[in-house]
């Protein structure tokens, strides 16, 4: 399956699980997810925290992206 290209923006700068699932619909399950910073660098996701009391999911920044990983 080929990954769909394009840009999607969250509402008001806040993403919900519903929006994330909609954004990921139809994506290849082996597609890597990385985080971009304001300087156009990319980091992998090192872990995920589920904070029940705050109704939030936190993605932890992992190691910098190495283009050889793709």
C-alpha positions in Angstrom: 0.0 0.0 0.0 1.3 3.4 -0.9 1.3 6.2 1.7 -1.0 9.1 0.8 0.8 12.4 0.6 -0.4 15.8 1.8 -0.6 18.1 4.7 -3.4 18.1 7.3 -3.7 20.6 10.1 -5.2 20.1 13.5 -8.0 22.4 14.7 -6.8 25.4 16.8 -3.4 23.8 17.2 -4.7 20.9 19.2 -5.0 17.4 17.9 -7.5 14.8 19.2 -7.3 11.1 18.8 -10.3 11.3 16.5 -8.5 13.7 14.2 -5.3 11.6 14.3 -7.2 8.5 13.3 -8.9 10.3 10.5 -5.5 11.7 9.3 -4.0 8.1 9.4 -6.9 6.5 7.6 -5.7 4.7 4.5 -2.0 5.0 5.4 0.4 2.1 5.1 0.7 0.6 8.6 4.5 0.4 8.1 4.8 4.2 7.6 7.1 5.7 10.1 5.9 8.6 12.3 8.4 11.4 13.1 8.1 14.8 14.8 9.2 18.0 13.1 10.6 21.0 15.0 10.5 24.6 14.0 14.0 24.4 12.4 12.9 21.7 9.9 14.7 19.0 11.8 12.9 15.7 12.5 13.0 13.4 15.5 11.6 9.9 16.0 9.1 9.1 18.7 10.9 7.5 21.6 7.8 6.5 23.6 4.2 7.4 24.5 2.7 8.4 27.8 -1.0 8.0 28.5 -2.1 10.5 31.2 -5.5 9.4 32.2 -6.0 12.3 34.7 -5.4 14.9 32.0 -7.1 13.0 29.1 -3.9 13.4 27.1 -1.5 11.3 25.2 2.1 12.5 25.2 4.6 11.5 22.5 8.2 11.6 23.8 10.9 12.8 21.4 13.3 10.1 20.5 16.6 10.0 18.6 17.0 12.4 15.6 15.8 11.0 12.2 18.5 9.4 10.1 17.6 9.3 6.5 19.0 5.8 6.2 16.2 4.5 8.4 13.7 4.9 5.6 
